[in-house]
Amino acid sequence: MVWLKTPGNIAFSDEVGNVLLFEKQGDHMYEFHWLKTVSKPRRIINFTRFAAREMYDLPDTGLLYGMVPAERVDSKIMARWLGSKSLGQVATDLGLCEMFILTREAIGG
């Protein structure tokens, strides 16, 4: 998979098959993506908080953020439950998305 070979990109998975990706987007910034979620919301939130704490422990991480397609209400709810803060909507190549930031403080790190 080319994505994993790209310098700076980091993937996390757990024993039940949830997969979370952190894509390097520039100096000290990573965009996170839930690639695969097989668990109930509480477990996904705990897994994501664990992975985000691990990311913030890296010296290169200054900001974690996610872009959620406007129509994905379920993902927006998960982002809010996680503690992410919305910065509003952004036009992207894939359509309108809502941008969320996930701070170290929000995940208890």
C-alpha positions in Angstrom: 0.0 0.0 0.0 1.5 3.3 -1.2 -0.1 5.3 1.6 1.9 3.4 4.3 5.2 3.9 2.5 4.7 7.7 2.4 7.1 9.2 5.0 5.2 10.6 8.0 2.0 8.7 7.5 1.1 6.5 10.5 -1.5 3.8 11.0 -2.9 2.3 14.2 -5.0 -0.8 14.5 -6.4 -2.8 17.4 -7.0 -6.5 18.0 -10.6 -6.4 16.7 -9.9 -4.7 13.4 -10.5 -1.0 13.9 -8.0 1.0 11.8 -7.1 4.7 12.2 -4.8 6.6 9.9 -2.8 9.8 10.5 -1.8 11.4 7.2 1.1 13.9 7.3 -0.1 17.2 6.0 2.9 19.5 6.5 5.0 20.7 9.4 3.5 19.3 12.6 0.1 18.6 11.2 -1.7 15.3 10.7 -5.2 14.6 9.2 -6.9 11.6 10.8 -9.1 9.1 9.1 -11.2 6.2 10.4 -10.4 3.7 7.7 -12.3 0.8 9.3 -14.5 0.7 12.3 -16.0 -2.6 13.5 -16.7 -1.8 17.2 -19.4 0.1 19.0 -18.9 3.9 19.4 -17.4 3.8 23.0 -14.6 1.4 22.0 -13.9 3.4 18.8 -13.6 6.6 20.9 -11.3 5.0 23.4 -9.2 3.6 20.6 -9.0 6.9 18.8 -8.0 8.7 22.1 -5.3 6.2 22.7 -3.9 6.6 19.1 -4.2 10.4 19.4 -2.2 10.4 22.7 0.4 8.3 21.0 0.6 10.8 18.1 0.9 13.8 20.5 3.8 12.0 22.2 5.7 12.3 18.9 7.9 15.4 18.7 6.6 16.2 15.2 2.9 16.4 16.2 1.5 19.9 16.8 -2.1 19.5 15.5 -4.5 16.6 14.7 -7.5 17.4 12.5 -10.2 15.6 10.5 -12.4 16.5 7.5 -15.8 15.0 7.6 -18.0 15.1 4.5 -21.1 17.3 5.1 -23.5 14.4 4.6 -21.8 12.1 7.2 -23.8 13.0 10.3 -22.7 9.8 12.0 -19.0 10.8 11.7 -19.7 14.3 12.9 -21.4 12.9 16.0 -18.4 10.6 16.6 -16.0 13.5 16.2 -17.9 15.6 18.8 -18.1 12.6 21.2 -14.3 12.3 20.8 -13.9 15.9 22.0 -13.0 17.4 18.6 -14.0 21.0 18.0 -15.6 22.1 14.7 -13.9 24.9 12.8 -16.8 25.1 10.3 -17.3 23.9 6.8 -14.6 23.9 4.1 -14.9 23.4 0.3 -12.7 20.5 -0.8 -12.1 18.6 -4.1 -14.5 16.0 -2.7 -17.3 18.4 -1.8 -18.2 20.3 1.4 -16.6 19.0 4.6 -16.7 20.0 8.2 -13.2 20.5 9.7 -12.6 19.2 13.3 -9.5 19.7 15.4 -8.5 17.3 18.1 -6.4 18.9 20.8 -4.1 17.2 23.3 -6.4 18.5 26.1 -9.5 17.0 24.6 -8.1 13.5 24.7 -6.6 13.9 28.2 -3.0 14.0 27.0 
